[in-house]
Amino acid sequence: MKARLIQTSKIADDNKAEKELLSFLRELPEGYTIYRELRVSRTYLDRVKGMEKSQPDFVVVGAAVGLLSIEVKDWNLTTNQYIWRDQYKVVRKSTGKEDEELDNPAAQANTYLYAFLDLIRDMGVFVTSIVAFPRLSKQAFLNKIANITVLQNPQSKFFLDLESVIFKEDIDEFFLNPDQLLRRIVRRHSNFRSATASQIHAVHERILPNSFRVGDLTKRQQERERLKMITVQQEKWIFDLDRTSSYLLDVAGSGKTNVLVSRAIHIIDQAHKQKRNPPNILLTTYNPNLQRNIERILEGKIRSDERRSRYKTLRIENVEFIMERIAINGYELKNKQEYYEFNNPNSPKFHQTLREDVRTVLQDGAEKYCVFDYVFIDEIQDFDDEQLYLIRRLARTNNFFFVGDIGQKIYDRYHDLKRHGFVIDTLELPKSYKMYRTPRYIGELAYRFVIADTTIRSEFEQHGYRQDTQFESHNNNAAELQRVQDTIPHVIERIQDLLAGQFTEDDIMVITSEQLLPAYKTAFEQIGIKFNVGEPKQPNHISVVDFMNVKGLEREIVLISGIEDLYSQQDGLFDDPSAQLKEERFSRRKIYVALTRAIEECIVYYTDSTNPFISELATINRRIMNNRQEVR
């Protein structure tokens, strides 16, 4: 294994010196991390000079070297002459051109030194900052620098400390062992001390770019994980995409939404880097639970002050909220309460009336709402054409990015992206087929169950899904299936045991049917268990949710009951056969989504072992357990 490279853009082809040094650093062993063009705030003294941000070419972090910043230069001593003016400036003379004043690379390195000392001063990690001339030999440098005697003075470290510079012969000598060269450089300092693993972890937490962070970790995950960042494959999705690469379907828990959020962060970061106004970005999905999930991921990636300043052009809103806002604005109403007076939200016709109102408003003045430069859509498989009609009219460009999972399609909704001007054949990205969130054997149960239906499996194959989905969670837990006489008392007993142990209400979610939901609410209220229907709006509350509204939620412990209330063919004896199959497939997908919400444990309670879904789950789970024992 080699060092991990963290970069948000590739090195330009004409930047040969940086390419040379990167090729050298990529040979560092596992345990090192290389950051390229890491954005870091300068210290106060430099900020007041008007230099607000700096980006060292490379930063190497590892226990053996601490934090090492490297400023790379590609000087041409054949066509140019370089003269040290003082410790801050160098003059470049070129035939036929006016003299050019450059920053002294040693002064630049010194600026980065103090910037990092200021940034991680509380961590006790040694910081070094050096200069590299990867394409220039030391002898050529000594031969051709016009006033080289200045650098040979004992005080030359104020201009350039040649003993800490990386030249071409250093790269040639240590190409197979770059860590040996870096360790030799940093240990020239008498006060150098190697860093501990916990110190290096703290440094990564402090300097890791926002777009590389996995932002949906719960409190218990944060305690378990040393450092959670996007995978190398996800990094390619985020940073190596051209404008036409916009469509990603993948399995549950594969990190799709993290990719979505990181891509939005990256686009804004690139605008700041190029000193352009950041674009207006809409990150949308179809319900409030999913919206809150996106917001939670974003909160885990960036600080609140950055959200209000650097990323203030990023909007996260669900489609229903956007539609209500357009209707309210279009009819010049003050708030949604006024709108609800003539369109009752509890009416079966509410959503249809809302859509008609939105169409009317957009037909009269769509340009007013066409304000976004990028639109990102989460869970695209459950959007319909009417919703996409709306979203398309909010965008003033063709910059779209979609993520979703065919297996999680739980609504009888359909859309035609080509109808809205999207050429799908050129948009689809490679899939990972890796579940990271759901414990390994629970994820396998969910996936084997959903593709057991031949039509669903065929749909997966049509969208390019493979049968060899990998279950990448480090947690090997399997699902528990328990037959009981009455589910609610057993669920309450398990919750009480969990709360008496190491878990809190925030770690627990109960997924059930619409029929059982009122009974759970009554039982929890009677016994004094704090709960909230859907995503809790305050801490220390269990989440209780029905199968239709579980998308976007996840918890350490997931307790599932009421599967028998979901539609199966045996329930619709006199229904149209095709309608039966269609409804049964939606039920199967709901179960798949419910199972994949678990981070640590999933317990399925049932009362009827003859139910076809329960029977099938039990059969698949036994097969998984037998295989698990054989592997051991």
TORBA-505591 format. One line per field, with one value per residue (C-alpha): residue number from 1; residue in one letter; x, y, z. Coordinates in Angstrom, 1 decimal. Example, Ala and Ser with C-alpha at 12.3 -4.5 7.8 and 13.67 -1.06 7.14 Angstrom:
BEGIN
i = 1,2
aa = A,S
x = 12.3,13.7
y = -4.5,-1.1
z = 7.8,7.1
***
This chain:
BEGIN
i = 1,2,3,4,5,6,7,8,9,10,11,12,13,14,15,16,17,18,19,20,21,22,23,24,25,26,27,28,29,30,31,32,33,34,35,36,37,38,39,40,41,42,43,44,45,46,47,48,49,50,51,52,53,54,55,56,57,58,59,60,61,62,63,64,65,66,67,68,69,70,71,72,73,74,75,76,77,78,79,80,81,82,83,84,85,86,87,88,89,90,91,92,93,94,95,96,97,98,99,100,101,102,103,104,105,106,107,108,109,110,111,112,113,114,115,116,117,118,119,120,121,122,123,124,125,126,127,128,129,130,131,132,133,134,135,136,137,138,139,140,141,142,143,144,145,146,147,148,149,150,151,152,153,154,155,156,157,158,159,160,161,162,163,164,165,166,167,168,169,170,171,172,173,174,175,176,177,178,179,180,181,182,183,184,185,186,187,188,189,190,191,192,193,194,195,196,197,198,199,200,201,202,203,204,205,206,207,208,209,210,211,212,213,214,215,216,217,218,219,220,221,222,223,224,225,226,227,228,229,230,231,232,233,234,235,236,237,238,239,240,241,242,243,244,245,246,247,248,249,250,251,252,253,254,255,256,257,258,259,260,261,262,263,264,265,266,267,268,269,270,271,272,273,274,275,276,277,278,279,280,281,282,283,284,285,286,287,288,289,290,291,292,293,294,295,296,297,298,299,300,301,302,303,304,305,306,307,308,309,310,311,312,313,314,315,316,317,318,319,320,321,322,323,324,325,326,327,328,329,330,331,332,333,334,335,336,337,338,339,340,341,342,343,344,345,346,347,348,349,350,351,352,353,354,355,356,357,358,359,360,361,362,363,364,365,366,367,368,369,370,371,372,373,374,375,376,377,378,379,380,381,382,383,384,385,386,387,388,389,390,391,392,393,394,395,396,397,398,399,400,401,402,403,404,405,406,407,408,409,410,411,412,413,414,415,416,417,418,419,420,421,422,423,424,425,426,427,428,429,430,431,432,433,434,435,436,437,438,439,440,441,442,443,444,445,446,447,448,449,450,451,452,453,454,455,456,457,458,459,460,461,462,463,464,465,466,467,468,469,470,471,472,473,474,475,476,477,478,479,480,481,482,483,484,485,486,487,488,489,490,491,492,493,494,495,496,497,498,499,500,501,502,503,504,505,506,507,508,509,510,511,512,513,514,515,516,517,518,519,520,521,522,523,524,525,526,527,528,529,530,531,532,533,534,535,536,537,538,539,540,541,542,543,544,545,546,547,548,549,550,551,552,553,554,555,556,557,558,559,560,561,562,563,564,565,566,567,568,569,570,571,572,573,574,575,576,577,578,579,580,581,582,583,584,585,586,587,588,589,590,591,592,593,594,595,596,597,598,599,600,601,602,603,604,605,606,607,608,609,610,611,612,613,614,615,616,617,618,619,620,621,622,623,624,625,626,627,628,629,630,631,632
aa = M,K,A,R,L,I,Q,T,S,K,I,A,D,D,N,K,A,E,K,E,L,L,S,F,L,R,E,L,P,E,G,Y,T,I,Y,R,E,L,R,V,S,R,T,Y,L,D,R,V,K,G,M,E,K,S,Q,P,D,F,V,V,V,G,A,A,V,G,L,L,S,I,E,V,K,D,W,N,L,T,T,N,Q,Y,I,W,R,D,Q,Y,K,V,V,R,K,S,T,G,K,E,D,E,E,L,D,N,P,A,A,Q,A,N,T,Y,L,Y,A,F,L,D,L,I,R,D,M,G,V,F,V,T,S,I,V,A,F,P,R,L,S,K,Q,A,F,L,N,K,I,A,N,I,T,V,L,Q,N,P,Q,S,K,F,F,L,D,L,E,S,V,I,F,K,E,D,I,D,E,F,F,L,N,P,D,Q,L,L,R,R,I,V,R,R,H,S,N,F,R,S,A,T,A,S,Q,I,H,A,V,H,E,R,I,L,P,N,S,F,R,V,G,D,L,T,K,R,Q,Q,E,R,E,R,L,K,M,I,T,V,Q,Q,E,K,W,I,F,D,L,D,R,T,S,S,Y,L,L,D,V,A,G,S,G,K,T,N,V,L,V,S,R,A,I,H,I,I,D,Q,A,H,K,Q,K,R,N,P,P,N,I,L,L,T,T,Y,N,P,N,L,Q,R,N,I,E,R,I,L,E,G,K,I,R,S,D,E,R,R,S,R,Y,K,T,L,R,I,E,N,V,E,F,I,M,E,R,I,A,I,N,G,Y,E,L,K,N,K,Q,E,Y,Y,E,F,N,N,P,N,S,P,K,F,H,Q,T,L,R,E,D,V,R,T,V,L,Q,D,G,A,E,K,Y,C,V,F,D,Y,V,F,I,D,E,I,Q,D,F,D,D,E,Q,L,Y,L,I,R,R,L,A,R,T,N,N,F,F,F,V,G,D,I,G,Q,K,I,Y,D,R,Y,H,D,L,K,R,H,G,F,V,I,D,T,L,E,L,P,K,S,Y,K,M,Y,R,T,P,R,Y,I,G,E,L,A,Y,R,F,V,I,A,D,T,T,I,R,S,E,F,E,Q,H,G,Y,R,Q,D,T,Q,F,E,S,H,N,N,N,A,A,E,L,Q,R,V,Q,D,T,I,P,H,V,I,E,R,I,Q,D,L,L,A,G,Q,F,T,E,D,D,I,M,V,I,T,S,E,Q,L,L,P,A,Y,K,T,A,F,E,Q,I,G,I,K,F,N,V,G,E,P,K,Q,P,N,H,I,S,V,V,D,F,M,N,V,K,G,L,E,R,E,I,V,L,I,S,G,I,E,D,L,Y,S,Q,Q,D,G,L,F,D,D,P,S,A,Q,L,K,E,E,R,F,S,R,R,K,I,Y,V,A,L,T,R,A,I,E,E,C,I,V,Y,Y,T,D,S,T,N,P,F,I,S,E,L,A,T,I,N,R,R,I,M,N,N,R,Q,E,V,R
x = 0.0,1.2,0.5,-3.0,-3.1,-5.6,-6.1,-9.1,-7.7,-5.0,-1.6,-1.5,0.4,3.0,3.7,6.6,8.3,5.2,4.6,8.2,7.8,4.4,5.8,8.5,6.1,3.7,6.3,5.9,4.6,1.2,0.7,1.7,-0.8,0.0,-2.1,-1.7,-2.6,-4.1,-6.0,-4.7,-5.3,-2.2,-1.3,-2.5,0.7,0.3,-3.4,-3.0,-0.6,-3.5,-2.5,-5.6,-5.1,-2.2,-1.8,1.5,2.2,2.4,1.9,3.1,1.7,3.1,4.2,7.9,8.0,5.1,3.8,6.1,5.2,6.9,7.0,8.0,9.9,10.6,13.3,15.0,18.6,19.4,17.1,16.8,19.1,18.0,19.4,18.6,17.6,16.8,15.1,11.7,12.4,14.3,14.8,14.4,16.2,15.3,16.9,14.6,12.2,11.8,13.1,10.5,10.3,9.4,8.7,11.7,10.8,12.4,10.1,7.1,8.1,8.5,5.0,3.6,5.7,4.1,0.7,0.8,2.3,-0.6,-3.1,-2.0,-0.2,-2.3,-1.4,2.3,3.2,6.5,6.1,8.8,8.6,11.1,11.7,12.1,13.7,12.8,14.2,17.3,20.5,22.3,25.5,23.6,21.9,25.3,26.9,24.3,22.7,24.2,24.9,25.4,27.9,24.9,23.5,26.9,26.9,26.3,23.2,21.9,19.0,17.2,17.5,17.5,18.8,20.4,20.7,16.9,16.2,15.3,17.2,17.0,19.9,18.1,15.0,17.2,19.0,16.0,13.3,12.5,12.8,11.4,10.6,14.3,15.0,12.1,13.2,16.7,15.5,13.2,15.7,18.3,16.3,17.5,14.1,12.3,10.0,8.1,4.3,1.9,-0.9,-3.5,-1.6,-1.5,-5.2,-5.9,-3.9,-6.0,-9.2,-8.0,-6.7,-8.8,-10.6,-14.4,-15.1,-13.2,-15.1,-17.8,-20.3,-23.1,-21.4,-23.4,-21.9,-21.2,-19.5,-17.3,-16.1,-15.3,-13.8,-10.2,-10.8,-13.6,-13.0,-14.4,-13.0,-10.6,-13.4,-15.7,-12.9,-12.9,-16.7,-16.3,-13.2,-12.6,-16.0,-16.6,-19.9,-21.5,-20.7,-23.7,-25.6,-24.9,-27.0,-25.6,-26.7,-27.9,-25.2,-22.6,-22.0,-24.0,-25.3,-21.8,-20.6,-23.4,-22.6,-18.9,-19.3,-21.3,-18.6,-15.9,-17.5,-17.8,-14.2,-13.0,-14.8,-13.1,-9.8,-10.2,-11.4,-14.8,-18.2,-19.4,-22.3,-25.8,-26.4,-29.6,-29.3,-32.7,-34.7,-38.3,-39.1,-38.1,-36.4,-34.1,-33.4,-32.4,-30.1,-28.4,-28.1,-26.6,-24.0,-23.1,-22.8,-20.3,-18.2,-18.1,-18.2,-21.2,-19.3,-18.2,-21.9,-22.9,-20.0,-18.0,-20.9,-23.8,-24.8,-25.5,-29.3,-30.7,-34.5,-36.9,-39.2,-42.5,-41.1,-40.0,-43.4,-45.2,-42.8,-43.4,-47.2,-47.2,-44.9,-46.9,-50.2,-48.5,-49.4,-47.6,-47.0,-48.1,-50.9,-52.6,-52.1,-53.5,-56.7,-57.8,-55.7,-56.0,-52.8,-54.8,-57.0,-56.3,-56.2,-53.6,-50.6,-52.5,-53.8,-50.3,-48.8,-51.4,-50.8,-47.0,-47.5,-49.7,-47.2,-44.3,-46.2,-46.8,-43.2,-40.8,-37.7,-38.1,-37.4,-34.6,-31.7,-29.5,-26.3,-26.2,-28.9,-28.1,-30.8,-30.7,-32.9,-33.6,-35.4,-38.5,-38.9,-41.7,-41.9,-43.9,-41.2,-38.5,-40.5,-40.3,-36.6,-35.7,-37.2,-35.2,-31.9,-30.4,-27.8,-27.6,-25.4,-27.1,-25.9,-28.2,-27.7,-30.1,-30.7,-33.2,-33.6,-34.9,-37.7,-40.8,-43.2,-45.3,-43.6,-41.8,-39.9,-38.2,-35.0,-34.6,-37.9,-36.3,-33.2,-30.8,-28.9,-28.6,-26.3,-23.5,-24.1,-23.9,-20.9,-19.3,-20.9,-19.1,-21.6,-20.3,-22.4,-20.4,-23.0,-25.1,-23.4,-22.1,-24.6,-27.6,-26.7,-26.4,-29.8,-31.4,-29.8,-30.5,-34.1,-34.7,-33.2,-35.1,-37.9,-37.0,-38.5,-36.6,-33.4,-34.0,-34.5,-31.2,-29.5,-31.0,-29.5,-26.1,-26.1,-24.1,-24.9,-21.6,-22.4,-19.8,-20.7,-17.8,-18.9,-16.3,-19.3,-20.1,-23.4,-26.3,-30.0,-32.0,-35.5,-37.7,-41.2,-43.3,-47.0,-47.2,-44.5,-44.9,-44.2,-41.1,-39.9,-40.4,-38.4,-35.5,-35.5,-35.4,-32.5,-30.6,-31.2,-30.0,-26.8,-24.5,-27.1,-29.2,-32.5,-30.6,-29.2,-32.6,-35.2,-38.4,-39.7,-43.2,-46.4,-48.9,-51.4,-49.1,-47.8,-50.6,-50.3,-46.6,-47.2,-49.7,-47.5,-44.5,-46.4,-47.8,-44.5,-42.6,-40.3,-39.3,-39.9,-40.6,-42.4,-39.8,-36.5,-36.3,-36.3,-34.5,-31.9,-32.6,-35.7,-36.2,-37.2,-40.5,-41.4,-43.4,-42.0,-42.9,-41.0,-37.8,-35.7,-32.8,-32.8,-30.3,-29.6,-27.2,-30.1,-33.1,-36.2,-38.6,-42.1,-45.3,-43.9,-47.0,-49.1,-47.3,-49.1,-48.4,-50.2,-52.0,-53.7,-55.3,-57.1,-59.5,-57.1,-55.7,-52.6,-50.3,-51.5,-50.7,-47.2,-46.6,-47.7,-45.8,-42.6,-43.1,-43.5,-40.3,-38.4,-39.8,-38.4,-35.0,-34.9,-35.8,-33.1,-30.4,-31.0,-29.1,-25.5,-24.9,-27.9,-31.2,-33.9,-37.0,-40.1,-42.9,-46.0,-46.9,-44.2,-46.3,-46.2,-44.4,-42.0,-41.1,-40.7,-38.4,-36.3,-35.9,-34.8,-32.2,-31.0,-30.4,-28.4,-26.3,-25.7,-24.7,-22.2,-20.9,-20.2,-18.4,-16.2,-15.2
y = 0.0,3.5,6.9,8.5,11.5,14.2,16.6,18.4,19.1,17.5,19.1,21.0,19.2,22.1,22.0,19.6,20.3,19.5,16.4,15.3,15.8,14.2,11.1,11.0,11.5,8.9,6.3,7.1,4.1,3.5,5.8,8.9,11.3,13.8,17.0,19.0,22.7,22.5,25.7,27.1,30.5,32.5,34.0,37.4,39.2,38.1,38.6,42.3,42.6,41.6,38.0,36.2,32.6,30.5,27.1,25.3,23.0,19.9,19.0,15.6,14.3,11.2,10.1,9.9,13.5,15.4,17.9,18.9,21.7,21.8,24.8,23.6,25.8,25.1,27.6,27.7,28.7,28.4,31.2,33.2,34.7,34.9,37.4,37.4,40.9,40.3,37.7,38.5,39.0,37.5,39.3,37.3,38.6,37.4,38.5,40.9,41.2,43.5,42.3,40.5,40.5,37.2,36.0,34.5,30.8,30.6,33.5,31.6,28.4,30.5,31.9,28.4,27.4,30.0,29.4,25.7,26.5,28.8,26.2,23.2,24.8,22.9,19.4,19.2,18.0,19.2,21.5,21.9,23.9,23.5,24.4,21.8,22.2,18.7,19.4,21.4,19.9,21.5,22.0,23.8,26.0,26.9,27.4,29.8,31.8,35.3,36.3,32.8,34.1,35.5,32.0,30.6,33.1,31.4,33.6,32.4,30.6,33.9,33.7,30.0,27.2,24.9,22.0,21.7,22.1,19.1,19.0,16.6,14.4,14.0,12.7,10.4,9.0,8.4,7.7,4.2,5.5,9.0,8.7,8.3,11.7,13.5,12.0,13.2,16.7,17.1,15.5,18.2,20.1,19.3,19.7,17.4,14.8,12.0,12.3,9.8,8.1,10.2,13.4,12.6,11.8,15.2,17.0,15.2,16.2,19.8,20.1,17.6,19.5,19.7,17.8,14.8,14.4,11.9,14.1,11.8,10.1,9.7,10.3,6.6,6.3,9.3,7.6,4.4,5.8,7.1,9.3,8.9,10.3,9.5,6.6,6.9,5.8,8.4,11.0,10.3,10.8,14.2,15.7,14.1,14.7,16.8,18.6,15.7,13.1,13.7,10.5,8.0,5.0,2.8,0.6,1.7,3.0,3.3,7.0,8.5,11.5,12.2,12.3,14.7,17.1,16.9,17.7,20.8,21.9,21.3,23.5,26.4,25.8,26.0,29.3,30.8,29.4,31.1,34.3,34.0,34.6,31.2,29.8,29.4,25.7,23.9,20.6,19.0,15.9,14.9,15.0,16.7,13.6,13.4,17.1,16.9,14.0,16.1,19.0,16.6,15.5,19.1,20.0,17.2,18.5,22.2,24.6,26.7,29.9,28.6,27.7,31.3,32.8,30.6,28.3,30.7,30.2,26.5,26.0,22.7,22.5,19.6,19.8,20.1,23.1,24.8,24.2,25.8,28.7,29.4,29.1,31.5,34.0,33.7,34.5,37.2,35.6,36.2,32.7,29.1,29.4,31.8,29.3,26.5,28.5,27.7,24.5,22.3,20.3,17.4,17.2,14.2,16.8,19.0,17.9,18.0,21.5,22.6,21.3,23.1,26.3,26.0,25.4,28.5,30.7,29.4,29.9,33.6,34.4,31.5,33.7,35.0,31.6,30.7,31.4,28.3,27.6,24.0,21.6,18.5,15.9,13.1,10.0,10.6,7.3,8.6,11.9,12.2,14.3,17.0,17.5,17.5,20.0,22.3,21.7,22.2,25.7,26.7,26.2,28.7,26.2,22.5,21.7,18.8,16.0,13.0,10.2,7.4,3.7,1.7,-0.8,2.0,3.1,3.0,5.3,4.6,7.5,7.6,10.2,10.5,12.5,12.6,14.5,17.2,17.4,15.0,12.5,9.6,7.5,10.0,10.8,7.6,7.1,3.9,2.3,1.0,-1.7,-1.4,-0.9,0.9,1.8,-1.3,-4.2,-6.8,-9.7,-7.3,-5.7,-9.0,-10.0,-6.8,-7.1,-10.9,-10.2,-7.4,-9.0,-12.3,-10.8,-11.5,-8.2,-6.2,-8.1,-7.5,-3.7,-3.7,-5.3,-2.9,-0.1,-1.7,-3.1,-6.2,-9.2,-9.0,-6.2,-6.0,-5.4,-3.2,-2.4,-3.3,-4.5,-8.2,-8.2,-10.1,-9.4,-11.0,-12.3,-12.9,-14.5,-13.0,-13.1,-9.3,-7.1,-3.8,-5.2,-7.0,-3.8,-1.8,-4.4,-4.3,-0.5,-0.4,-2.9,-0.8,2.4,0.7,-0.2,2.0,3.3,6.5,7.4,9.1,5.6,3.9,3.8,1.9,1.2,-0.1,-0.1,2.7,0.4,-0.1,3.5,4.8,1.9,2.6,6.2,5.4,2.7,5.0,7.9,5.6,4.2,7.6,6.8,10.0,9.7,11.6,10.5,10.8,12.6,13.9,17.7,17.6,15.3,12.3,11.1,7.7,8.0,6.2,6.0,4.0,2.2,4.9,7.7,5.9,7.1,9.3,8.1,5.8,4.7,2.4,0.1,-0.5,-2.3,-3.4,-4.7,-4.7,-6.4,-8.5,-5.4,-4.7,-5.7,-9.2,-11.2,-13.3,-10.1,-9.2,-12.4,-10.6,-7.8,-7.6,-9.9,-7.2,-4.7,-7.4,-7.9,-4.2,-3.5,-6.5,-5.2,-1.8,-3.7,-5.6,-2.4,-0.9,-3.8,-3.4,0.3,-0.5,-3.2,-0.9,1.9,0.0,0.9,-1.7,-3.9,-4.8,-6.8,-7.9,-8.8,-10.8,-12.7,-14.6,-17.0,-18.0,-14.4,-14.7,-11.9,-13.2,-16.7,-15.5,-13.3,-16.2,-18.6,-16.1,-15.3,-19.0,-19.4,-16.4,-17.7,-21.2,-19.5,-17.4,-20.4,-22.2,-19.1,-19.2
z = 0.0,-0.8,0.7,0.2,-2.0,-1.2,-4.1,-5.6,-9.0,-11.2,-11.9,-15.2,-17.9,-18.2,-14.4,-14.8,-11.5,-9.4,-11.5,-10.8,-7.0,-6.9,-8.6,-6.0,-3.0,-4.3,-3.4,0.3,2.2,3.8,6.8,5.0,3.5,0.8,0.4,-2.8,-2.8,0.7,1.5,4.8,6.5,7.0,10.3,11.5,10.5,6.9,6.8,7.6,4.7,2.4,1.9,3.1,1.9,0.9,-0.8,-0.3,-3.2,-1.1,2.6,3.8,7.1,8.8,12.3,11.2,9.9,11.5,9.1,6.2,3.8,0.4,-1.9,-5.5,-8.0,-11.7,-12.4,-15.9,-15.3,-19.1,-20.2,-17.0,-14.4,-10.8,-8.3,-4.6,-3.6,0.0,2.2,0.6,-3.1,-6.0,-9.4,-12.6,-15.6,-19.1,-22.4,-24.2,-21.2,-18.3,-15.0,-12.9,-9.2,-7.6,-4.1,-2.4,-2.2,1.3,2.4,1.0,2.8,6.0,5.6,5.4,8.4,10.6,9.1,10.1,13.4,14.1,12.7,14.8,17.7,20.2,18.9,19.6,16.1,14.6,11.6,8.8,5.6,2.8,-0.9,-3.7,-7.2,-8.6,-12.1,-11.0,-9.7,-6.8,-8.8,-11.6,-9.0,-7.4,-10.8,-12.2,-9.4,-10.0,-6.4,-5.0,-2.4,-0.6,-0.1,1.0,3.9,7.4,7.6,4.3,5.9,5.9,2.1,1.4,3.6,1.0,3.4,3.6,-0.2,-2.3,-5.6,-8.5,-7.3,-4.0,-5.9,-8.0,-4.9,-2.7,-5.4,-3.9,-0.3,-0.2,3.5,4.2,2.6,4.4,7.7,7.2,6.4,9.4,11.9,11.2,13.7,17.2,18.7,16.3,17.9,16.1,16.3,17.8,15.9,17.9,17.1,13.4,13.5,15.1,12.4,9.7,11.4,11.4,7.8,5.8,3.0,3.5,0.3,1.5,4.8,5.4,7.1,8.3,11.2,14.3,17.7,18.3,14.9,15.7,18.8,16.9,13.7,13.6,10.6,8.0,4.6,1.1,-0.8,-3.7,-6.1,-4.7,-5.0,-8.8,-8.9,-7.2,-8.7,-12.1,-13.6,-16.7,-17.2,-18.9,-16.2,-14.0,-13.3,-10.5,-9.4,-6.7,-3.8,-0.4,2.0,-0.8,0.0,-2.9,-0.9,0.5,-3.1,-4.0,-1.1,-1.7,-5.4,-4.5,-1.9,-4.5,-7.1,-4.7,-3.5,-7.1,-7.7,-4.6,-5.8,-9.2,-7.5,-9.1,-7.5,-6.2,-8.2,-6.8,-6.1,-5.2,-3.5,-3.5,-2.8,-2.4,1.3,4.6,6.1,3.1,3.3,6.9,6.1,3.5,6.0,8.6,6.1,5.2,8.9,9.4,6.5,7.2,10.1,10.8,10.1,6.7,6.0,6.6,4.6,2.2,1.3,1.6,-2.1,-1.4,-0.8,0.6,0.1,-0.7,-3.7,-1.7,0.2,-3.0,-4.6,-1.6,-1.6,-5.3,-4.9,-1.9,-3.7,-6.9,-5.2,-3.2,0.1,3.4,4.5,4.1,6.6,4.2,1.4,3.5,4.0,0.4,-0.1,2.9,3.4,4.9,1.8,-0.6,-3.4,-1.7,-3.8,-7.1,-6.4,-5.3,-8.6,-10.6,-8.8,-9.3,-13.1,-13.3,-11.5,-13.6,-16.9,-15.9,-14.7,-14.7,-15.2,-11.7,-10.3,-12.7,-10.4,-9.9,-11.7,-10.5,-9.4,-7.5,-6.9,-4.3,-4.7,-8.3,-8.7,-6.7,-8.7,-11.2,-14.4,-12.7,-10.1,-12.7,-14.7,-11.7,-11.0,-14.7,-14.5,-11.5,-13.4,-15.7,-17.0,-17.9,-14.9,-13.1,-10.9,-9.9,-7.5,-6.5,-6.1,-8.2,-5.3,-3.0,-5.4,-3.1,-5.0,-8.1,-9.8,-13.1,-15.1,-18.5,-18.1,-21.9,-22.0,-20.0,-22.2,-20.4,-22.6,-20.2,-22.4,-21.9,-18.2,-16.3,-13.9,-12.8,-9.7,-6.6,-5.7,-2.2,1.0,3.6,6.2,6.7,8.7,6.3,6.8,7.3,3.9,2.3,3.6,2.3,-1.2,-1.6,-0.6,-3.0,-6.1,-5.4,-7.4,-11.1,-12.3,-9.8,-10.7,-14.4,-13.7,-11.8,-14.7,-17.2,-15.1,-15.1,-11.6,-11.0,-8.9,-7.0,-4.6,-1.9,1.7,3.0,6.5,9.2,11.3,10.7,12.5,11.0,11.4,14.2,13.2,16.2,16.2,19.1,20.1,20.3,18.8,20.7,24.3,22.9,21.1,24.3,26.3,23.9,23.9,27.7,27.7,25.2,27.2,30.4,28.6,26.4,24.0,24.0,22.4,19.6,18.6,18.2,15.4,15.2,11.7,11.4,9.4,9.1,10.9,13.9,14.2,16.3,18.7,19.1,19.8,22.5,24.1,24.2,25.7,28.4,29.4,29.1,26.2,24.5,20.7,17.6,14.5,11.7,12.2,15.9,16.0,19.4,21.0,23.2,21.3,19.6,15.9,15.1,11.4,8.9,5.9,3.5,5.3,6.4,3.4,4.5,8.1,9.8,13.3,15.2,16.3,14.0,15.3,12.5,12.9,10.8,7.7,7.7,7.1,3.8,0.6,-0.8,-3.5,-1.0,0.3,-3.0,-4.0,-6.4,-7.6,-11.1,-11.2,-12.7,-10.1,-7.4,-8.6,-8.8,-5.2,-3.9,-5.5,-3.8,-0.5,-1.2,-1.8,1.4,3.4,1.6,2.6,6.2,6.6,5.1,7.8,10.4,11.4,14.1,14.7,13.1,14.8,12.9,15.0,13.4,14.5,11.3,10.1,7.1,5.7,2.3,3.1,6.6,5.3,2.5,4.8,7.3,4.5,3.2,6.7,7.5,4.3,5.2,8.7,7.3,4.9,7.8,9.9,7.0,6.5,10.2
***
